[in-house]
Amino acid sequence: MQQWKIKVTSVGYKTVWKDCAGENAGVIKMMADSKMLGEVVVKSSMPKTILKNGGMTTSPDEKDLQQMTYLDNISI
């Protein structure tokens, strides 16, 4: 009878190695991995300046506007 070893992996579970013989691997029990994440937060932001239609477009936020000392060169 042929002997072989299988590796079983799944996200959120510990990896299991099992020695097998023949065609049937039998029952494989997997244990939850204690390192599994409970929550994931994904954040993103848009760049303030982007290239658009051959020019640059800037989108200042409120903080940027408060830090400006003069508005002589800004057209809205």
BELCOR-V995053 format. One line per field, one symbol per residue. burial: + if it has 16 or more other C-alpha atoms within 10 Angstrom, else -. Layout:
burial=???
//
This chain:
burial=-------------+--------------------------------------------------------------
//
